[in-house]
Amino acid sequence: MEEVRRRLAGEREQALTRLAGLTGDHEAMVAASLDTNADDEHDPEGTTIAFERSQIGALVRQVRHHVAEVDAALERVEAGTYGVCEVCGRDIGAPRLEALPAARRCIRCASRRS
């Protein structure tokens, strides 16, 4: 399980680094738009700025969600339930955990949810 902990910790660190960059980008974009007289509705560039701000905001939410999922996976490691499907109780399987280290469900249960 030590290897799993290291991998999850690395994944968490990468996500936090990405989050810091995205948060900085978002804050810089918001600050820059405050200094202009851009009218999003009438300025041809305004809609682009609003769209980019929205895109960065969505990416920030995705990365925060991923960090929360990795944290939950680390909690499952500590509880001894990592790798066990939360729905059916079966083994999630190494290939799935290799692809998605924070997976909560086996392939079968995950595909039913879609």
N, C-alpha and C positions, 0 to 999 in steps of 0.2 A: 504493500500500500504506500510505501514511501515514494516510489516512482510516480504513483498517481498523484500524491500530494504535490510533488515537485512540478509535475506537468500542469496541474490545475493552478498552482501558484504562478507559474510562468504565463499561463494564459490570462490570469487575472492582471498581472503586471502589464502585459501587452495591451489589454483592454483599457487599463487606467491611463496608460501613456497616450493611447488613441483618444480617449475621452478628454484628457487635458488639452491636446491639440485642437480637437473639435470645439471644445468650450472656448478656447482662446480665439479661434476663428470666428465663432458666433458672436462673441463679445466685441471683437474688432469690427465686424460687419455692422452690428447694431450701433456702435459708437460712431462709425463713419457715416452711417445714414442719418444720425442725429445732427451731424455738422453740415448737412446739405439741405437745400430747400426742395429736395426731390418730392414730387407729387406722384405717388405710385399710380394713381389713376390716369394722369395725363402725360407723364414723362415716359418716353419709350424705354428708358433704362430702369424705371421704377419697378415695373413688373418683374424684371430680371432680378433685381435686388431682393424683392419680396420672395420670389421663388427660391433663390439661393439661401436666404435666411431660413425659409421653411424646410428646405432640404437638410441643412446643417442641423436644425432643431430635431428633425426626424432621426438623423444619424446619432445624435447625442442620446436620444431616448432609447434607440436600439442598443447602443453600447452600454448604457446604464442597466438595461434589462439583462444583457449578457453577463455583466459583472455580478448582478444579483443571482443569476443562474449558476455561475461558477462558485459563488459563496455558498449557495445551497448544496452544490455537489461536495464542497469541502466539509460541510456539516454532515452529509451522508457518509463521507469517509470516516469521520470521527464516530458516528453512530453505528458504523459497521453495516450500513445498508447501501453503500455505493455499489452500483452495478446490478441492483435488483429493481425490476420494473415496479413503479408505484401503483400500477393498475392491476396487473395479474400476478405479481410476485415472482415471476420467472427471471432468469438471468438475462440481462440486456445483451450481452455478448461483446466480446473484445473488439470485433470489427466496427461495431456501432460506436463504442466508447472511444475507439481510436479516432474516428471521424468527428464525433461530437462528445467530447469528454464530460460535458455537463448533462448528458441525456438522462431524462427521468423515466422514459418508457422504452420498452423493447420495440423493435420494428413493427411487429404485429399490432400492438396497442397504439403506437403512434400513427400508423396508417389508418386505423379506424377513426381516429379523431378528426382527420382531414375531411 
